[in-house]
């Protein structure tokens, strides 16, 4: 799930950059290996991971986003609740922020701070310690767009950002996570963000 949100968040930054340019134009006329091994051993003794993950889990995580030609030092923070149903469907609701630096073609820099709400639905399956999650649909609403400390409040700008994000989102993408440990109250897993990058997330049962 984090991988899918990361992809969408990168699209959001790109959309923000487009809107920032449009606004400017308008203004002139936006875990350690040993611990992982121990955790994996604990999971190996678990009788049924597919049964254990059913229910609601609260999580919060932060991770860097890859640098791009026009953006660097980007960090996404997500917090919310994920729910796994016995029917093998799932849903995720929460809030997020993306902070980073936009680089324009003249060498200028702008500090971007984007806030959003999100809701995603999907399907899940389990094989060994791996959980596969296929995204079925998503909804993301930009709730704040700050450029160099100044908030952009124009609804048309925010709506245009959301349209650009929607163009970049690919339904049907599958993310993979590897469970490191799980018990009645806590689930720790490692999620593949692509290109060999991993993030460890610890969720608490609600």
Protein Blocks (a to p, Z undefined) as FASTA:
>chain_A
ZZmmmmmmmmmmmmmmmmmmmmmmmmmmmpcfklmmmmmmmmmmpmblmlmmgccddddd
dddddddfkbghiacdddddddddfklpacdddddddddddddfkopacddddddddddd
dddddehjbccdddfbdcdddfbdceehiacfbfklmmmmmmmmmmmpcghiacddddfb
dcfkbccddddebjhiacddddddZZ
